Amino acid sequence: EVLQSILRDAEPVDGAPLTLELPELAENGNVVPYRIAVDNPMTDTDYVRTLYLLSTSNPQALVARFQLIPASGKAAVSGRMRLARTQDVMAIAEVSTGQVLIATRRVEVTIGGCGNE
């Protein structure tokens, strides 16, 4: 549902210029590092508006949403997230030109990080 609400009628483009960096194996699901970056100019007419981070098996699918403006300089964010179990993680970028980019990575989780999951 969350993915459909973000995509609406858009046809997402998979892969470059969007990159999603995650470890292939997360020993502790409480602290899984991530980095999302888009190789896109950040000009007044062509910039990344929004970056989304979604999980496919957490209690809440939307992990994070980042609003960007041309003054951000570059379209890149990083942080740590919790993952309940082994799952796919998705990054979505909405560009001001109307293009939607998507990247998916699988993360194997040894110890879940969302309560009793």
Long-range contacts (C-beta under 8 A, 24 or more apart in sequence): 1-61, 2-54, 2-61, 2-62, 3-54, 3-61, 3-90, 3-92, 6-52, 6-92, 6-94, 7-92, 7-100, 10-98, 10-100, 11-100, 12-92, 12-100, 12-101, 12-102, 13-99, 13-100, 13-101, 13-102, 14-101, 14-102, 14-103, 14-104, 15-101, 15-103, 17-101, 18-91, 18-93, 18-101, 18-102, 18-103, 19-103, 20-89, 20-90, 20-91, 20-103, 20-104, 20-105, 21-105, 22-89, 22-105, 22-107, 23-107, 24-106, 24-107, 24-108, 25-107, 25-108, 25-110, 26-83, 26-107, 26-108, 26-109, 26-110, 27-110, 27-111, 28-110, 28-111, 28-113, 29-82, 29-83, 29-84, 29-85, 29-109, 29-110, 29-111, 29-112, 29-113, 29-114, 30-82, 30-111, 30-113, 31-80, 31-82, 31-113, 32-80, 32-81, 32-82, 32-83, 32-107, 32-109, 32-113, 33-78, 33-79, 33-80, 34-78, 34-79, 34-80, 34-81, 34-89, 35-76, 35-77, 35-78, 36-66, 36-76, 36-77, 36-78, 36-91, 36-93, 37-74, 37-75, 37-76, 37-77, 38-75, 38-76, 38-93, 38-95, 38-101, 40-75, 40-93, 40-95, 42-68, 42-70, 42-71, 42-72, 42-73, 42-74, 42-75, 43-70, 44-70, 45-96, 45-97, 46-95, 46-96, 46-97, 47-72, 47-75, 47-95, 47-96, 48-75, 48-93, 48-94, 48-95, 48-96, 49-94, 49-95, 49-96, 50-93, 50-94, 51-75, 51-77, 51-91, 51-92, 51-93, 52-90, 52-91, 52-92, 52-93, 52-94, 53-81, 53-89, 53-90, 53-91, 54-89, 54-90, 54-91, 54-92, 55-81, 55-83, 55-84, 55-87, 55-88, 55-89, 55-90, 56-87, 56-88, 56-89, 56-90, 57-83, 57-84, 57-85, 57-86, 57-87, 57-88, 57-117, 58-82, 58-83, 58-84, 58-87, 58-114, 58-117, 59-84, 59-114, 59-115, 59-117, 63-89, 82-113, 82-114, 83-107, 83-109, 83-112, 83-113, 83-114, 84-109, 84-112, 84-113, 84-114, 84-115, 84-117, 85-109, 85-112, 85-117
